Amino acid sequence: MRKILSSLIFNLRRRLFGDPPPRVAVVRLYGVIAPGQRFRQSLSMASVATALDDAFSVPGLSAVALQINSPGGSPVQSAMITKRIRDLAKEKDVPVLAFAEDVAASGGYMLALAGDEIYANDSSIIGSIGVIASGFGFQKVIEKLGIDRRLYTAGERKAMLDAFSEEKEEDVERLKELQEEVHEHFKSLVRERRGKRLKGLRGRIFSGDVFTGTEAVKMGLVDGVGDMRSVLRDRFGKKVQMRLVGERKPRLGSMLRLGQGSDAMTSAGIGRMEDLPQGLLSAIEERLFWNRFGL
């Protein structure tokens, strides 16, 4: 109903006062890409779906701009968000411009591929077109503490790469096979979206390496160096209206990544004290994502 009313008002103003200035809907895609609300500032299909729908429903829309600042994360969520943006762009016949800020790496760069054009700062970190998996092995720790590990499975590969068991060569090989397949999906998307604009050696582009915005332009990963305001004013004129869509102020509880409950503290957005350890672990994990790129 709100979208219909907005469209009616827009058309009425257009009849009374003539064509309005060009409008660009701006969607911020900030944070680590992960399902649910795992991190203080995270992205998932569920968290951005409404904002994307609203952005492409703005009356008199000239383009949608994506502000991206993400070190990556889940390849599945990254692909789902990218596909949704492309589907909406085709459905509404609206161009999409992507703007990388500090980082558009790994899944963050996949989000940028949703743009028909990609822009970055000279010092932006771009790329990391690869797949990574990490973990810890605790088998020596439990041996030293005299703890017996008891693990029961149905299916010989069910406990593959269990952190409390000895690492098996065949398990590592299987993991690498999975990573290679995911990597191929990523490379295919880059080829599809960037096409003949890619100029660098494919071996280096797809090595998982990262590049500055300046390097990325030379390699064809990015179309140009520029900030959102300048690019949009050059493209649509100085009167262009940039409308931020889907921005919400986080509550204190979500900022601390504390759990949700029904008591008075949780209702106030503070969270429960017993959830504090999990919140701290999530904060550390989130910090590690950014630290990979010196941020």
Buried (B, 14 or more C-beta within 10 A) or exposed (E): EEEEEBBEEBEEBEEEEEEEEBBBBBBBBBBBBBBEBBBBBBBBBEBBBEBBBBBBBBBBBBBBBBBBBBBBBBBBBBBBBBEBBBEBBEEBEBBBBBBBBBBBBBBBBBBBBBBBBBBBBEEBBBBBBBBEEEEEEBBEEBEEEEEEEEEEEEEEEEBBBBEBBEEBEEBEEBBEEEBEEBBEEBBEBBBEBBEEEBEBEEEEBBEBEBBBBBBBBEBBBBBEBBBBEEBBBEBBEEEBBBEEBBEEEEEEBBBBBBBEBEEEEBEEBBBBEEBBEEBEEBBEEBEEBBEBBEE
